[in-house]
Amino acid sequence: MVTILKRLEGSRIALLAAGLAAIALVAGMPLAQAVGDQDASATPQMTSTPRGWVTQIGTYDYLLQPDYDGLAPLSSAVGRATIGLGTLDRLDGELVMVGGTVYRVGTDGTPRRTALTRTTPFFEAVRFVPQASQRVPAGTECSALVPLIDTLAGSTEGMVAVRLIGDFVTLTARSVPEQEAPYAPLSEVVADQTVFPLTDVRATLVGFRTGIDLLGVGAPGLHLHGLTTDRDSGGHVLGCTTGSDVRIAIQRTRGVQLFAAP
């Protein structure tokens, strides 16, 4: 069994590359022991994720290979999580989890609940427990949120869960069409995206700020997906401008528990 372990200051990751397998990191258990206790022949099934940890299927680097084949069903990662984001097998839509419910947004821009039996090549989720929050100044662009998030988290490293709720003057979302093998590079897929420009909407945006120490695990920088409050629109967030009553809340997570590809 080939095992890849990374210990990172301020963050902890465990990856198992011996067929698809889940790694349960139990509080107080050394990482090597946690990995060594896994049965690589067992059906992948995420055990209870320790509080404060992100549960993740696949990595951003996996998508960049490019490989969009589903690695595990959504049910393996959702558990008791309340917010999250990702995509489905073959990039069939953008996934947004709000309030513990997973929605798929296809190229028609309409959010629909999705079955947790569907597989995903990339999905991140956490049971969101805010540690800090504040009102976002009106007119703030999504592209300018990272310094605010880092200040609230007290760190530029690790993975920080983020939630914004409020009125947005502009909100630009997107989705991409389902892909077929052999897969085109992600940059080419995104070039064929369908964009949904929205104005004066109330919405919830959720996602993760990934530090440079976790480069390749999550999307670099701030990665947000969103849903309008009326659930009429949503998708991967390309940009936004906040209105007068947007509030941001963050949780500096303790680490990432992964389903990893070989």
Backbone as CSV, one residue per row, in Angstrom:
resi,resn,N_x,N_y,N_z,CA_x,CA_y,CA_z,C_x,C_y,C_z
1,MET,0.856,-1.193,0.000,0.000,0.000,0.000,0.884,1.232,0.000
2,VAL,0.672,2.117,-0.979,1.454,3.338,-1.063,0.696,4.438,-0.352
3,THR,1.345,5.063,0.599,0.691,6.097,1.387,1.411,7.422,1.221
4,ILE,0.657,8.482,1.037,1.230,9.815,0.961,0.714,10.597,2.156
5,LEU,1.609,11.115,2.976,1.214,11.911,4.124,1.879,13.268,4.050
6,LYS,1.165,14.301,4.399,1.747,15.628,4.471,1.372,16.231,5.817
7,ARG,2.358,16.658,6.563,2.112,17.407,7.784,2.412,18.865,7.481
8,LEU,1.468,19.736,7.735,1.628,21.142,7.429,1.360,21.962,8.674
9,GLU,2.227,22.922,8.926,2.036,23.788,10.082,0.737,24.565,9.913
10,GLY,-0.139,24.468,10.899,-1.425,25.137,10.845,-2.472,24.361,10.079
11,SER,-2.081,23.290,9.412,-3.019,22.478,8.642,-2.561,21.037,8.694
12,ARG,-3.494,20.091,8.526,-3.140,18.688,8.448,-3.935,18.051,7.332
13,ILE,-3.223,17.277,6.484,-3.860,16.558,5.394,-3.419,15.119,5.462
14,ALA,-4.279,14.210,5.076,-3.860,12.829,4.871,-4.418,12.364,3.545
15,LEU,-3.557,11.782,2.718,-3.969,11.238,1.428,-3.574,9.776,1.378
16,LEU,-4.468,8.939,0.905,-4.151,7.532,0.719,-4.227,7.222,-0.765
17,ALA,-3.113,6.787,-1.358,-3.083,6.477,-2.785,-2.821,4.991,-2.959
18,ALA,-3.843,4.188,-2.813,-3.725,2.740,-2.964,-5.089,2.225,-3.369
19,GLY,-5.566,2.659,-4.523,-6.961,2.493,-4.844,-7.680,3.585,-4.071
20,LEU,-8.961,3.764,-4.316,-9.706,4.804,-3.620,-10.022,4.346,-2.207
21,ALA,-9.686,5.143,-1.227,-9.956,4.786,0.155,-10.142,6.031,0.986
22,ALA,-10.833,5.866,2.087,-11.048,6.977,3.001,-10.079,6.872,4.162
23,ILE,-9.678,8.002,4.700,-8.805,8.030,5.857,-9.550,8.717,6.988
24,ALA,-9.726,8.041,8.087,-10.345,8.637,9.262,-9.241,9.107,10.185
25,LEU,-9.206,10.382,10.476,-8.204,10.943,11.373,-8.872,11.174,12.718
26,VAL,-8.572,10.341,13.667,-9.210,10.403,14.977,-8.388,11.283,15.897
27,ALA,-9.043,12.127,16.641,-8.339,13.026,17.555,-7.397,12.236,18.453
28,GLY,-6.158,12.677,18.504,-5.179,12.021,19.365,-4.481,10.848,18.718
29,MET,-4.935,10.427,17.533,-4.306,9.300,16.850,-3.269,9.816,15.871
30,PRO,-2.035,9.303,15.910,-1.032,9.728,14.945,-1.504,9.459,13.526
31,LEU,-1.126,10.343,12.599,-1.556,10.174,11.218,-1.135,8.835,10.646
32,ALA,0.091,8.407,10.912,0.575,7.151,10.357,-0.273,5.976,10.833
33,GLN,-0.678,6.021,12.095,-1.508,4.937,12.626,-2.887,4.964,11.984
34,ALA,-3.433,6.171,11.822,-4.757,6.284,11.218,-4.761,5.715,9.817
35,VAL,-3.701,5.993,9.045,-3.623,5.470,7.688,-3.374,3.973,7.700
36,GLY,-2.494,3.513,8.566,-2.149,2.107,8.601,-3.308,1.210,8.948
37,ASP,-4.316,1.735,9.631,-5.454,0.936,10.033,-6.484,0.772,8.922
38,GLN,-6.279,1.455,7.771,-7.265,1.392,6.703,-7.109,0.121,5.877
39,ASP,-8.217,-0.390,5.375,-8.225,-1.544,4.474,-8.459,-1.031,3.063
40,ALA,-7.440,-1.052,2.237,-7.533,-0.470,0.897,-8.530,-1.206,0.020
41,SER,-8.900,-2.446,0.380,-9.839,-3.205,-0.439,-11.290,-2.936,-0.066
42,ALA,-11.487,-2.202,1.033,-12.841,-1.940,1.501,-13.532,-0.927,0.598
43,THR,-14.858,-0.960,0.582,-15.616,0.030,-0.157,-15.415,1.389,0.483
44,PRO,-15.094,2.437,-0.291,-14.850,3.741,0.279,-16.049,4.226,1.084
45,GLN,-15.817,4.614,2.315,-16.883,5.146,3.150,-16.269,6.046,4.200
46,MET,-16.563,7.329,4.107,-16.011,8.277,5.055,-16.626,8.044,6.419
47,THR,-15.766,7.905,7.428,-16.275,7.780,8.780,-16.597,9.164,9.299
48,SER,-17.086,9.246,10.528,-17.446,10.525,11.112,-16.241,11.458,11.125
49,THR,-16.397,12.603,10.487,-15.308,13.564,10.420,-15.208,14.325,11.730
50,PRO,-13.996,14.449,12.293,-13.842,15.209,13.532,-14.355,16.642,13.355
51,ARG,-14.889,17.195,14.419,-15.439,18.546,14.360,-14.367,19.540,13.918
52,GLY,-14.764,20.435,13.034,-13.845,21.458,12.575,-13.023,21.070,11.369
53,TRP,-13.211,19.842,10.866,-12.461,19.372,9.699,-13.327,19.456,8.447
54,VAL,-12.685,19.732,7.320,-13.347,19.686,6.027,-13.345,18.241,5.535
55,THR,-14.479,17.785,5.022,-14.561,16.489,4.360,-14.494,16.740,2.861
56,GLN,-13.592,16.056,2.177,-13.372,16.354,0.767,-13.199,15.094,-0.059
57,ILE,-13.818,15.098,-1.244,-13.629,14.051,-2.233,-12.820,14.643,-3.385
58,GLY,-11.697,14.006,-3.714,-10.863,14.501,-4.794,-10.112,15.767,-4.424
59,THR,-9.305,16.245,-5.358,-8.538,17.472,-5.158,-8.633,18.334,-6.410
60,TYR,-8.260,19.584,-6.258,-8.241,20.485,-7.413,-7.226,20.002,-8.444
61,ASP,-6.103,19.475,-7.969,-5.094,18.941,-8.895,-5.642,17.783,-9.725
62,TYR,-6.559,16.998,-9.139,-7.177,15.883,-9.871,-7.935,16.416,-11.090
63,LEU,-8.650,17.548,-10.909,-9.380,18.140,-12.021,-8.435,18.683,-13.082
64,LEU,-7.274,19.150,-12.654,-6.327,19.743,-13.596,-5.599,18.707,-14.438
65,GLN,-5.726,17.401,-14.135,-4.940,16.386,-14.846,-5.135,16.393,-16.375
66,PRO,-6.282,16.489,-16.996,-7.615,16.600,-16.415,-8.266,15.224,-16.230
67,ASP,-9.022,15.086,-15.133,-9.820,13.890,-14.892,-11.079,14.308,-14.161
68,TYR,-12.216,14.028,-14.773,-13.496,14.444,-14.213,-14.371,13.258,-13.826
69,ASP,-13.794,12.049,-13.804,-14.553,10.876,-13.388,-14.895,10.963,-11.909
70,GLY,-16.115,10.580,-11.571,-16.525,10.583,-10.177,-15.699,9.611,-9.352
71,LEU,-15.322,10.010,-8.147,-14.503,9.187,-7.262,-15.312,8.492,-6.179
72,ALA,-16.396,9.112,-5.742,-17.215,8.566,-4.659,-18.555,9.277,-4.659
73,PRO,-19.590,8.652,-4.091,-20.895,9.320,-4.024,-20.867,10.486,-3.042
74,LEU,-21.712,11.455,-3.299,-21.810,12.610,-2.410,-22.106,12.208,-0.974
75,SER,-22.867,11.130,-0.810,-23.237,10.677,0.535,-22.021,10.352,1.393
76,SER,-20.895,10.026,0.736,-19.684,9.697,1.473,-19.099,10.893,2.195
77,ALA,-19.446,12.094,1.730,-18.841,13.297,2.295,-19.821,14.225,2.991
78,VAL,-21.097,14.129,2.651,-22.054,15.101,3.190,-22.224,14.963,4.693
79,GLY,-22.586,13.773,5.167,-22.710,13.549,6.607,-23.499,14.641,7.301
80,ARG,-22.866,15.259,8.309,-23.522,16.321,9.087,-23.083,17.709,8.618
81,ALA,-22.430,17.778,7.464,-21.975,19.067,6.939,-23.167,19.957,6.602
82,THR,-22.940,21.259,6.639,-24.016,22.214,6.369,-23.731,23.109,5.168
83,ILE,-22.450,23.345,4.846,-22.133,24.117,3.649,-21.068,23.377,2.843
84,GLY,-21.060,23.623,1.534,-20.055,22.978,0.712,-20.221,23.348,-0.748
85,LEU,-19.291,22.853,-1.558,-19.334,23.123,-2.992,-18.579,22.031,-3.746
86,GLY,-18.792,21.996,-5.055,-18.091,21.015,-5.885,-18.764,20.871,-7.232
87,THR,-18.628,19.677,-7.803,-19.216,19.382,-9.103,-19.577,17.904,-9.147
88,LEU,-20.246,17.494,-10.201,-20.633,16.099,-10.358,-19.735,15.401,-11.375
89,ASP,-19.872,14.091,-11.441,-19.163,13.264,-12.416,-19.225,13.911,-13.802
90,ARG,-18.052,14.026,-14.441,-17.909,14.611,-15.774,-18.267,16.104,-15.798
91,LEU,-18.131,16.747,-14.640,-18.398,18.187,-14.498,-19.839,18.542,-14.859
92,ASP,-20.752,17.651,-14.510,-22.158,17.848,-14.864,-22.834,18.816,-13.899
93,GLY,-22.444,20.089,-13.993,-23.070,21.126,-13.178,-22.254,21.521,-11.964
94,GLU,-22.624,22.674,-11.400,-21.990,23.188,-10.190,-22.827,22.770,-8.985
95,LEU,-22.157,22.343,-7.916,-22.847,21.941,-6.694,-22.703,23.019,-5.623
96,VAL,-23.815,23.298,-4.954,-23.830,24.252,-3.847,-24.578,23.603,-2.686
97,MET,-23.921,23.508,-1.536,-24.604,23.002,-0.348,-24.875,24.159,0.608
98,VAL,-26.152,24.355,0.917,-26.575,25.382,1.861,-27.568,24.747,2.827
99,GLY,-27.330,24.913,4.112,-28.236,24.344,5.108,-28.305,22.838,5.073
100,GLY,-27.226,22.195,4.610,-27.180,20.742,4.573,-27.820,20.121,3.356
101,THR,-28.356,20.933,2.445,-28.983,20.440,1.218,-28.091,20.756,0.028
102,VAL,-27.882,19.751,-0.840,-27.012,19.931,-2.000,-27.861,20.217,-3.240
103,TYR,-27.520,21.305,-3.908,-28.198,21.702,-5.134,-27.221,21.606,-6.307
104,ARG,-27.753,21.187,-7.458,-26.983,21.200,-8.701,-27.494,22.338,-9.569
105,VAL,-26.556,23.117,-10.107,-26.903,24.184,-11.042,-26.296,23.824,-12.394
106,GLY,-27.145,23.519,-13.353,-26.686,23.187,-14.695,-26.567,24.428,-15.553
107,THR,-26.394,24.236,-16.855,-26.205,25.371,-17.747,-27.484,26.167,-17.988
108,ASP,-28.610,25.711,-17.436,-29.831,26.522,-17.501,-29.892,27.508,-16.336
109,GLY,-28.949,27.383,-15.384,-28.868,28.324,-14.278,-29.836,28.097,-13.149
110,THR,-30.620,27.036,-13.210,-31.634,26.780,-12.193,-31.146,25.758,-11.166
111,PRO,-31.145,26.098,-9.880,-30.741,25.139,-8.839,-31.803,24.067,-8.630
112,ARG,-31.349,22.815,-8.537,-32.238,21.700,-8.241,-31.555,20.781,-7.232
113,ARG,-32.314,20.245,-6.298,-31.747,19.299,-5.351,-31.202,18.095,-6.102
114,THR,-30.067,17.597,-5.644,-29.455,16.466,-6.327,-29.354,15.261,-5.409
115,ALA,-29.445,14.085,-5.991,-29.373,12.848,-5.209,-27.959,12.634,-4.690
116,LEU,-27.857,12.234,-3.441,-26.549,12.014,-2.834,-25.897,10.727,-3.305
117,THR,-26.600,9.951,-4.114,-26.012,8.746,-4.706,-25.139,9.084,-5.919
118,ARG,-25.261,10.286,-6.426,-24.465,10.678,-7.585,-23.002,10.859,-7.183
119,THR,-22.113,10.562,-8.105,-20.684,10.612,-7.770,-20.065,11.955,-8.151
120,THR,-18.940,12.245,-7.517,-18.278,13.522,-7.707,-16.761,13.352,-7.800
121,PRO,-16.108,14.128,-8.656,-14.652,14.126,-8.682,-14.053,15.161,-7.736
122,PHE,-14.914,16.090,-7.256,-14.435,17.151,-6.367,-15.601,17.713,-5.575
123,PHE,-15.494,17.602,-4.258,-16.535,18.131,-3.389,-15.929,18.414,-2.024
124,GLU,-16.206,19.591,-1.483,-15.716,19.991,-0.165,-16.908,20.382,0.703
125,ALA,-16.914,19.937,1.958,-18.021,20.259,2.845,-17.534,20.347,4.278
126,VAL,-18.254,21.117,5.086,-17.908,21.251,6.495,-19.178,21.566,7.279
127,ARG,-19.204,21.096,8.518,-20.275,21.514,9.419,-19.883,22.890,9.928
128,PHE,-20.537,23.898,9.371,-20.092,25.275,9.566,-20.457,25.790,10.954
129,VAL,-19.423,26.180,11.697,-19.578,26.789,13.018,-18.790,28.093,12.996
130,PRO,-19.453,29.226,12.758,-18.727,30.492,12.604,-17.883,30.833,13.833
131,GLN,-16.670,31.295,13.577,-15.765,31.734,14.641,-15.626,33.247,14.681
132,ALA,-15.918,33.892,13.571,-15.837,35.348,13.494,-16.728,35.821,12.366
133,SER,-17.267,37.026,12.516,-18.115,37.573,11.460,-18.101,39.092,11.530
134,GLN,-18.477,39.708,10.430,-18.618,41.159,10.410,-19.405,41.578,9.177
135,ARG,-19.893,42.792,9.192,-20.575,43.357,8.036,-19.529,43.707,6.990
136,VAL,-19.864,43.432,5.722,-18.968,43.762,4.620,-19.355,45.141,4.087
137,PRO,-18.400,46.052,3.954,-18.728,47.387,3.430,-19.417,47.318,2.072
138,ALA,-20.427,48.132,1.893,-21.143,48.167,0.613,-20.176,48.504,-0.510
139,GLY,-20.379,47.878,-1.651,-19.531,48.131,-2.800,-18.281,47.283,-2.865
140,THR,-18.130,46.360,-1.915,-16.964,45.473,-1.919,-17.104,44.429,-3.015
141,GLU,-16.028,44.216,-3.770,-16.017,43.190,-4.799,-15.586,41.850,-4.195
142,CYS,-16.114,40.770,-4.728,-15.713,39.438,-4.253,-14.199,39.253,-4.355
143,SER,-13.603,39.828,-5.379,-12.165,39.687,-5.589,-11.344,40.349,-4.494
144,ALA,-11.979,41.182,-3.684,-11.271,41.900,-2.625,-11.522,41.304,-1.244
145,LEU,-12.148,40.141,-1.172,-12.531,39.573,0.125,-11.411,38.836,0.843
146,VAL,-10.401,38.350,0.119,-9.376,37.514,0.752,-8.676,38.206,1.918
147,PRO,-8.225,39.461,1.794,-7.588,40.115,2.948,-8.507,40.198,4.170
148,LEU,-9.788,40.440,3.945,-10.739,40.485,5.050,-10.864,39.117,5.711
149,ILE,-10.937,38.067,4.899,-11.031,36.706,5.428,-9.784,36.351,6.227
150,ASP,-8.611,36.684,5.699,-7.357,36.382,6.391,-7.277,37.116,7.729
151,THR,-7.776,38.348,7.754,-7.777,39.113,9.006,-8.702,38.475,10.032
152,LEU,-9.895,38.092,9.601,-10.838,37.449,10.518,-10.297,36.110,11.019
153,ALA,-9.599,35.366,10.141,-9.069,34.053,10.508,-7.767,34.156,11.297
154,GLY,-7.087,35.288,11.183,-5.810,35.452,11.857,-4.688,34.659,11.216
155,SER,-4.860,34.293,9.939,-3.860,33.491,9.250,-4.104,33.543,7.747
156,THR,-3.020,33.381,6.993,-3.138,33.264,5.541,-3.019,31.814,5.099
157,GLU,-2.869,30.894,6.055,-2.649,29.486,5.737,-3.903,28.657,6.006
158,GLY,-3.801,27.369,5.654,-4.886,26.439,5.933,-6.098,26.689,5.071
159,MET,-7.206,26.050,5.448,-8.454,26.190,4.720,-9.481,26.852,5.625
160,VAL,-10.042,27.940,5.147,-11.025,28.713,5.904,-12.378,28.589,5.217
161,ALA,-13.386,28.115,5.946,-14.742,28.047,5.423,-15.367,29.440,5.485
162,VAL,-16.120,29.799,4.456,-16.650,31.155,4.315,-18.123,31.105,3.946
163,ARG,-18.887,32.014,4.565,-20.295,32.168,4.183,-20.647,33.653,4.151
164,LEU,-21.280,34.079,3.070,-21.784,35.448,2.963,-23.282,35.393,2.738
165,ILE,-24.016,36.235,3.453,-25.470,36.311,3.299,-25.857,37.777,3.205
166,GLY,-26.685,38.107,2.215,-27.155,39.484,2.118,-27.565,39.857,0.715
167,ASP,-27.690,41.167,0.497,-28.109,41.703,-0.790,-26.890,42.073,-1.616
168,PHE,-26.896,41.653,-2.875,-25.785,41.924,-3.774,-26.260,42.796,-4.931
169,VAL,-25.522,43.873,-5.183,-25.845,44.762,-6.298,-25.636,44.025,-7.606
170,THR,-24.536,43.271,-7.693,-24.293,42.395,-8.835,-23.802,41.049,-8.315
171,LEU,-24.156,40.009,-9.016,-23.684,38.665,-8.706,-23.594,37.919,-10.036
172,THR,-22.382,37.537,-10.397,-22.162,36.825,-11.662,-21.791,35.381,-11.361
173,ALA,-22.617,34.464,-11.844,-22.400,33.036,-11.609,-22.218,32.333,-12.952
174,ARG,-21.815,31.063,-12.885,-21.630,30.300,-14.115,-21.828,28.810,-13.857
175,SER,-22.007,28.070,-14.950,-21.948,26.616,-14.929,-21.300,26.175,-16.236
176,VAL,-20.890,24.913,-16.273,-20.232,24.393,-17.474,-20.980,23.154,-17.963
177,PRO,-20.861,22.834,-19.266,-21.555,21.664,-19.799,-20.876,20.363,-19.386
178,GLU,-21.656,19.297,-19.321,-21.119,17.978,-18.999,-20.080,17.581,-20.044
179,GLN,-18.990,16.944,-19.582,-17.874,16.595,-20.454,-17.889,15.114,-20.820
180,GLU,-17.180,14.801,-21.895,-17.006,13.414,-22.312,-15.516,13.125,-22.480
181,ALA,-15.105,11.889,-22.118,-13.716,11.474,-22.275,-13.407,11.263,-23.758
182,PRO,-12.179,11.540,-24.200,-11.052,12.074,-23.420,-11.296,13.544,-23.058
183,TYR,-11.020,13.872,-21.811,-11.411,15.173,-21.290,-10.511,16.310,-21.764
184,ALA,-11.141,17.435,-22.055,-10.406,18.652,-22.379,-9.850,19.255,-21.099
185,PRO,-8.765,20.009,-21.177,-8.238,20.691,-19.991,-9.290,21.606,-19.372
186,LEU,-9.187,21.805,-18.074,-10.173,22.609,-17.364,-10.268,24.023,-17.941
187,SER,-9.140,24.577,-18.372,-9.151,25.926,-18.941,-10.025,25.988,-20.196
188,GLU,-10.042,24.924,-20.988,-10.880,24.892,-22.189,-12.351,24.696,-21.830
189,VAL,-12.599,23.909,-20.792,-13.982,23.696,-20.343,-14.585,25.017,-19.877
190,VAL,-13.814,25.752,-19.074,-14.294,27.028,-18.528,-14.529,28.044,-19.647
191,ALA,-13.750,27.957,-20.717,-13.933,28.878,-21.842,-15.298,28.698,-22.496
192,ASP,-15.924,27.540,-22.269,-17.243,27.240,-22.847,-18.352,27.378,-21.798
193,GLN,-18.069,28.099,-20.711,-19.027,28.238,-19.619,-20.241,29.071,-20.027
194,THR,-21.337,28.842,-19.313,-22.530,29.668,-19.456,-22.586,30.606,-18.267
195,VAL,-22.668,31.892,-18.511,-22.600,32.911,-17.462,-23.996,33.442,-17.159
196,PHE,-24.260,33.642,-15.857,-25.556,34.155,-15.403,-25.334,35.482,-14.679
197,PRO,-25.500,36.615,-15.361,-25.341,37.918,-14.709,-26.617,38.295,-13.946
198,LEU,-26.493,38.510,-12.655,-27.639,38.836,-11.809,-27.438,40.216,-11.189
199,THR,-28.535,40.925,-10.974,-28.462,42.235,-10.334,-29.526,42.333,-9.245
200,ASP,-29.144,43.028,-8.172,-30.059,43.308,-7.054,-30.749,42.034,-6.562
201,VAL,-29.946,41.103,-6.095,-30.478,39.838,-5.591,-30.008,39.607,-4.160
202,ARG,-30.803,38.867,-3.423,-30.402,38.417,-2.095,-29.922,36.986,-2.246
203,ALA,-28.767,36.677,-1.662,-28.163,35.379,-1.904,-27.311,34.935,-0.725
204,THR,-27.005,33.637,-0.745,-26.048,33.045,0.187,-24.898,32.488,-0.642
205,LEU,-23.684,32.910,-0.315,-22.480,32.413,-0.977,-21.689,31.593,0.037
206,VAL,-21.221,30.432,-0.373,-20.455,29.568,0.522,-19.214,29.061,-0.195
207,GLY,-18.183,28.769,0.586,-16.984,28.236,-0.038,-15.804,28.200,0.900
208,PHE,-14.608,28.220,0.303,-13.387,28.031,1.077,-12.272,28.925,0.542
209,ARG,-11.519,29.515,1.472,-10.273,30.201,1.120,-9.135,29.229,1.401
210,THR,-8.424,28.825,0.346,-7.350,27.857,0.474,-6.009,28.572,0.490
211,GLY,-5.224,28.342,1.535,-3.914,28.954,1.653,-2.897,28.286,0.753
212,ILE,-1.757,28.944,0.574,-0.721,28.420,-0.305,-0.164,27.099,0.201
213,ASP,-0.288,26.849,1.525,0.207,25.588,2.078,-0.651,24.402,1.650
214,LEU,-1.857,24.663,1.143,-2.734,23.585,0.663,-2.921,23.658,-0.848
215,LEU,-1.973,24.289,-1.526,-2.054,24.428,-2.969,-2.215,23.065,-3.636
216,GLY,-3.223,22.948,-4.482,-3.490,21.695,-5.174,-4.573,20.856,-4.519
217,VAL,-4.797,21.084,-3.224,-5.871,20.364,-2.532,-7.206,21.026,-2.851
218,GLY,-7.284,22.331,-2.583,-8.447,23.112,-2.956,-8.100,24.066,-4.079
219,ALA,-9.112,24.740,-4.637,-8.860,25.758,-5.651,-8.097,26.900,-4.997
220,PRO,-7.102,27.455,-5.678,-6.294,28.507,-5.063,-7.111,29.753,-4.742
221,GLY,-6.796,30.385,-3.614,-7.496,31.611,-3.235,-8.889,31.336,-2.720
222,LEU,-9.822,32.217,-3.073,-11.200,32.108,-2.596,-12.068,31.459,-3.665
223,HIS,-12.739,30.379,-3.290,-13.613,29.618,-4.186,-15.016,29.657,-3.603
224,LEU,-15.950,30.305,-4.306,-17.315,30.471,-3.812,-18.324,29.934,-4.820
225,HIS,-19.374,29.289,-4.303,-20.569,28.969,-5.074,-21.731,29.621,-4.339
226,GLY,-22.824,29.866,-5.041,-23.909,30.574,-4.371,-25.284,30.217,-4.897
227,LEU,-26.284,30.605,-4.090,-27.692,30.441,-4.435,-28.435,31.708,-4.043
228,THR,-29.353,32.137,-4.897,-30.227,33.222,-4.483,-31.202,32.693,-3.430
229,THR,-31.673,33.583,-2.594,-32.566,33.178,-1.504,-33.828,32.506,-2.018
230,ASP,-34.328,32.940,-3.167,-35.528,32.325,-3.739,-35.235,31.022,-4.480
231,ARG,-33.924,30.630,-4.505,-33.484,29.384,-5.153,-33.790,29.358,-6.648
232,ASP,-33.858,30.548,-7.253,-34.112,30.632,-8.687,-32.833,30.611,-9.512
233,SER,-31.711,31.001,-8.888,-30.459,31.112,-9.632,-29.293,30.728,-8.731
234,GLY,-28.166,30.427,-9.373,-26.972,30.101,-8.598,-25.860,29.600,-9.492
235,GLY,-24.817,29.044,-8.846,-23.700,28.488,-9.577,-22.372,28.861,-8.974
236,HIS,-21.318,28.630,-9.744,-19.964,29.033,-9.351,-19.889,30.553,-9.444
237,VAL,-19.395,31.206,-8.398,-19.369,32.665,-8.365,-18.129,33.186,-9.089
238,LEU,-18.362,33.961,-10.150,-17.274,34.608,-10.879,-16.967,35.980,-10.304
239,GLY,-17.975,36.632,-9.760,-17.769,37.959,-9.197,-19.013,38.451,-8.506
240,CYS,-18.855,39.468,-7.665,-20.006,40.056,-6.984,-19.639,41.452,-6.506
241,THR,-20.677,42.234,-6.252,-20.540,43.529,-5.596,-21.561,43.554,-4.471
242,THR,-21.104,43.779,-3.246,-21.999,43.709,-2.097,-22.887,44.944,-2.003
243,GLY,-24.088,44.702,-1.454,-24.988,45.786,-1.131,-24.727,46.292,0.279
244,SER,-25.738,46.866,0.885,-25.543,47.545,2.175,-25.660,46.632,3.389
245,ASP,-26.099,45.379,3.219,-26.335,44.553,4.414,-25.744,43.147,4.314
246,VAL,-24.637,42.988,3.594,-23.999,41.678,3.470,-23.128,41.419,4.706
247,ARG,-23.259,40.227,5.245,-22.458,39.833,6.403,-21.639,38.599,6.041
248,ILE,-20.368,38.613,6.420,-19.479,37.485,6.177,-19.177,36.799,7.496
249,ALA,-19.143,35.462,7.470,-18.766,34.665,8.635,-17.730,33.655,8.177
250,ILE,-16.762,33.364,9.060,-15.694,32.432,8.678,-15.458,31.408,9.788
251,GLN,-14.894,30.289,9.369,-14.446,29.244,10.298,-13.081,28.769,9.836
252,ARG,-12.074,28.955,10.662,-10.751,28.433,10.333,-10.752,26.946,10.664
253,THR,-10.742,26.121,9.633,-10.878,24.683,9.850,-9.581,24.088,10.391
254,ARG,-9.709,22.922,10.987,-8.554,22.261,11.600,-7.758,21.428,10.607
255,GLY,-8.367,21.083,9.483,-7.671,20.262,8.496,-8.648,19.713,7.485
256,VAL,-8.138,18.811,6.645,-8.925,18.260,5.536,-8.859,16.731,5.596
257,GLN,-10.020,16.106,5.559,-10.092,14.643,5.482,-10.530,14.300,4.068
258,LEU,-9.709,13.495,3.368,-9.863,13.313,1.934,-10.196,11.894,1.502
259,PHE,-11.005,11.814,0.437,-11.014,10.661,-0.446,-10.057,11.037,-1.556
260,ALA,-9.006,10.290,-1.776,-8.023,10.642,-2.799,-7.993,9.605,-3.898
261,ALA,-7.674,10.056,-5.109,-7.520,9.126,-6.228,-6.136,8.512,-6.210
262,PRO,-5.973,7.330,-6.818,-4.645,6.727,-6.905,-3.670,7.656,-7.614
